[in-house]
Amino acid sequence: MIVEHFDVLIVGAGLSGIGAAHHLQQAHPGKSFALFEARDAIGGTWDLFRYPGVRSDSDMQTLGYRFRPWTEAKAIADGPSIRSYVRDTARDAGIDAKIRFNHRIERAAWSSADARYTVTARRTDSDETAEVTCGFLFVCSGYYRYDEGFTPPFLGTERFGGRIIHPQFWPEDLDYAGKRVVVIGSGATAITLVPALTDKAEHVTMLQRSPSYVLSIPAEDPIANGLRRALGDRIAYAITRWKNVAVTTLIYQLSRRRPTFVKKLIRKAQVSQLPDGYAVDTHFKPRYQPWDERLCIVPDGDLFRVIRHGKASIVTDRIAGFTETGLELESGAELNADIIVTATGLNLIAFGGMALAVDGREVVLSEAMAYKGLMLGDVPNFAFVVGYTNASWTLKADLVSEYVCRLLAYMDEHGFDQAVPVNHDPSITTRPLLDFAAGYVQRSLDQFPKQGSKAPWRLGQNYAQDLVTLRHGRLDDGTMQFSRVRAATLT
Ligand SMILES: Cc1cc2nc3c(=O)[nH]c(=O)nc-3n(C[C@H](O)[C@H](O)[C@H](O)COP(=O)(O)OP(=O)(O)OC[C@H]3O[C@@H](n4cnc5c(N)ncnc54)[C@H](O)[C@@H]3O)c2cc1C
């Protein structure tokens, strides 16, 4: 049987996978490639999530690709616009024709003798398996499970007479007009949903165990839109992208170095948008420092506006259990509801749940060490995208794709068919891949690879630094081992 072979196989057709294909096609028009996508649609996150108001929580000048200007007026964009942006990118570059939909990659096994991966995919529509080979595996599978969201084990859910909804599986037919809705959670999803649901609901209550930092920013960036009118899409986009990188970095660095000052600024901005006498400290004063967890942003202060108008309220308390009519809280209070939305988070998963093996040895992901936050030690010809926790995902995704393209060019130029990072420094210790306090990260970190204590094994979460090392840094850095391993008889 002849097994189909690709020079590069990309896993996932979300924002990162489509971006990766675009970079690859531009830099290596002669290379064969395919994208294997478990679902039947392009867009990943931006196709899956359909809850009312779904939107980005970072600006589209940095969540957009470096190579494709974001031209809409809104910098904080809604889900359908982002989905269209990803789909249009795929269509305009002919990438959509390279996607094998309904193919979930289950396993990839590297053979040094053949310098290729044998990749097994399961068809999600027919349950059949398919096998292909590839010279390089580029995993753009995102970071969370698509088949389930996270819901803590609440007591008495079976007693509740209304509907319980997880935002990851929002029913198309859900009619919340005139209903009392309780949204459990305090993260980006809850904060997005609450104002959106007030358009039809009788009242929306956000029930949180503990508050998050919430900051209002303009939905439209007047500088970006002004520059676009004056200078055109491309130049304006490049300038705005850098402006936003600078502003985000400044806020992040200030938050880490002067947390008390940043807390004061955030509180002052909140007080000015909330009703007089509002219990700001109860509902908006987190127990952690700014940027220990992702800062939640609200476009044009929409959350504060609906609180001001009495359409939504926040309750900070713990759930004792569900009742027939709503929720009983640990304080003894009761919350009546017709619909309860559990915006309680994601379940993380590394590399889309695929198994990896190198020359017959199974790779134990939790024991592997990430190289430059994009490859794994002792795993050849393998790269992955995991975006920043303190800046837009695509800033990192673009850099990883650029790095992979450079690496492939270097290998071609020197006749190498294997590139593998190998750690020679026994003093390097490991630590979790993501230094992030958020519950959903902490719950699953032990299943992810580690980062090392020193470069190039250390993950900086710093775009400017990555720009230098990934776009311009030496490929042959002493850690990356290049070789020609393919047996002479194989082509
Ligand atoms: C509601 C929500 C809002 C967000 N907002 C922002 C934001 O504003 N800014 C930001 O920076 N980040 C945000 N994020 C993070 C977001 O996931 C990334 O920005 C980005 O969309 C990730 O793109 P991706 O292509 O890497 O992953 P995904 O969007 O998760 O796409 C991965 C794709 O890979 C496929 N796949 C997975 N495993 C396999 C497999 N084994 N075989 C085949 N295919 C597979 C999936 O089906 C999916 O299509 C948000 C996340 C969520 C959930």
The ligand as an SDF file (V2000), in Angstrom:
LIG
                    3D

 53 58  0  0  0  0  0  0  0  0999 V2000
  -13.7550   32.0650   24.2890 C   0  0  0  0  0  0  0  0  0  0  0  0
  -12.2970   32.2980   24.0580 C   0  0  0  0  0  0  0  0  0  0  0  0
  -11.8300   33.5870   23.7870 C   0  0  0  0  0  0  0  0  0  0  0  0
  -10.4800   33.8030   23.5610 C   0  0  0  0  0  0  0  0  0  0  0  0
  -10.0440   35.0760   23.3130 N   0  0  0  0  0  0  0  0  0  0  0  0
   -8.7340   35.2870   23.1150 C   0  0  0  0  0  0  0  0  0  0  0  0
   -8.2350   36.6150   22.8710 C   0  0  0  0  0  0  0  0  0  0  0  0
   -8.9700   37.5800   22.8140 O   0  0  0  0  0  0  0  0  0  0  0  0
   -6.9150   36.7660   22.7010 N   0  0  0  0  0  0  0  0  0  0  0  0
   -6.0520   35.7290   22.7430 C   0  0  0  0  0  0  0  0  0  0  0  0
   -4.8650   35.9330   22.5710 O   0  0  0  0  0  0  0  0  0  0  0  0
   -6.4920   34.4780   22.9670 N   0  0  0  0  0  0  0  0  0  0  0  0
   -7.7940   34.2300   23.1440 C   0  0  0  0  0  0  0  0  0  0  0  0
   -8.2340   32.9570   23.3760 N   0  0  0  0  0  0  0  0  0  0  0  0
   -7.3070   31.8470   23.2650 C   0  0  0  0  0  0  0  0  0  0  0  0
   -7.5660   31.2590   21.8480 C   0  0  0  0  0  0  0  0  0  0  0  0
   -7.8490   29.9370   21.9210 O   0  0  0  0  0  0  0  0  0  0  0  0
   -6.4330   31.6310   20.8990 C   0  0  0  0  0  0  0  0  0  0  0  0
   -6.4060   33.0050   20.7280 O   0  0  0  0  0  0  0  0  0  0  0  0
   -6.5360   31.0590   19.4940 C   0  0  0  0  0  0  0  0  0  0  0  0
   -7.8370   31.0850   18.9700 O   0  0  0  0  0  0  0  0  0  0  0  0
   -5.9820   29.6870   19.4820 C   0  0  0  0  0  0  0  0  0  0  0  0
   -5.9190   29.2810   18.1480 O   0  0  0  0  0  0  0  0  0  0  0  0
   -5.3500   27.8570   17.8080 P   0  0  0  0  0  0  0  0  0  0  0  0
   -5.5530   27.6760   16.3430 O   0  0  0  0  0  0  0  0  0  0  0  0
   -3.9650   27.7330   18.3180 O   0  0  0  0  0  0  0  0  0  0  0  0
   -6.2390   26.8570   18.6530 O   0  0  0  0  0  0  0  0  0  0  0  0
   -7.7840   26.5530   18.5170 P   0  0  0  0  0  0  0  0  0  0  0  0
   -8.5690   27.7400   18.1930 O   0  0  0  0  0  0  0  0  0  0  0  0
   -8.1470   25.7970   19.7500 O   0  0  0  0  0  0  0  0  0  0  0  0
   -7.8570   25.5830   17.2590 O   0  0  0  0  0  0  0  0  0  0  0  0
   -7.2640   24.3050   17.3020 C   0  0  0  0  0  0  0  0  0  0  0  0
   -7.8180   23.4570   16.1820 C   0  0  0  0  0  0  0  0  0  0  0  0
   -7.1230   22.2140   16.2040 O   0  0  0  0  0  0  0  0  0  0  0  0
   -8.0510   21.1560   16.0920 C   0  0  0  0  0  0  0  0  0  0  0  0
   -7.4800   19.9820   16.7600 N   0  0  0  0  0  0  0  0  0  0  0  0
   -7.1940   19.8310   18.0690 C   0  0  0  0  0  0  0  0  0  0  0  0
   -6.6600   18.6190   18.3140 N   0  0  0  0  0  0  0  0  0  0  0  0
   -6.6060   17.9860   17.1210 C   0  0  0  0  0  0  0  0  0  0  0  0
   -6.1640   16.6910   16.7240 C   0  0  0  0  0  0  0  0  0  0  0  0
   -5.6590   15.8170   17.5930 N   0  0  0  0  0  0  0  0  0  0  0  0
   -6.2500   16.3570   15.4050 N   0  0  0  0  0  0  0  0  0  0  0  0
   -6.7650   17.2400   14.4910 C   0  0  0  0  0  0  0  0  0  0  0  0
   -7.2080   18.4760   14.8260 N   0  0  0  0  0  0  0  0  0  0  0  0
   -7.1290   18.8500   16.1310 C   0  0  0  0  0  0  0  0  0  0  0  0
   -9.3040   21.6760   16.7680 C   0  0  0  0  0  0  0  0  0  0  0  0
  -10.4480   20.9760   16.3050 O   0  0  0  0  0  0  0  0  0  0  0  0
   -9.2890   23.1510   16.3590 C   0  0  0  0  0  0  0  0  0  0  0  0
   -9.9660   23.3740   15.1570 O   0  0  0  0  0  0  0  0  0  0  0  0
   -9.5710   32.7130   23.6010 C   0  0  0  0  0  0  0  0  0  0  0  0
  -10.0460   31.4370   23.9050 C   0  0  0  0  0  0  0  0  0  0  0  0
  -11.3810   31.2190   24.1310 C   0  0  0  0  0  0  0  0  0  0  0  0
  -11.8390   29.8370   24.4620 C   0  0  0  0  0  0  0  0  0  0  0  0
  1  2  1  0
  2  3  1  0
  2 52  2  0
  3  4  2  0
  4  5  1  0
  4 50  1  0
  5  6  2  0
  6  7  1  0
  6 13  1  0
  7  8  2  0
  7  9  1  0
  9 10  1  0
 10 11  2  0
 10 12  1  0
 12 13  2  0
 13 14  1  0
 14 15  1  0
 14 50  1  0
 15 16  1  0
 16 17  1  0
 16 18  1  0
 18 19  1  0
 18 20  1  0
 20 21  1  0
 20 22  1  0
 22 23  1  0
 23 24  1  0
 24 25  2  0
 24 26  1  0
 24 27  1  0
 27 28  1  0
 28 29  2  0
 28 30  1  0
 28 31  1  0
 31 32  1  0
 32 33  1  0
 33 34  1  0
 33 48  1  0
 34 35  1  0
 35 36  1  0
 35 46  1  0
 36 37  1  0
 36 45  1  0
 37 38  2  0
 38 39  1  0
 39 40  1  0
 39 45  2  0
 40 41  1  0
 40 42  2  0
 42 43  1  0
 43 44  2  0
 44 45  1  0
 46 47  1  0
 46 48  1  0
 48 49  1  0
 50 51  2  0
 51 52  1  0
 52 53  1  0
M  END
$$$$
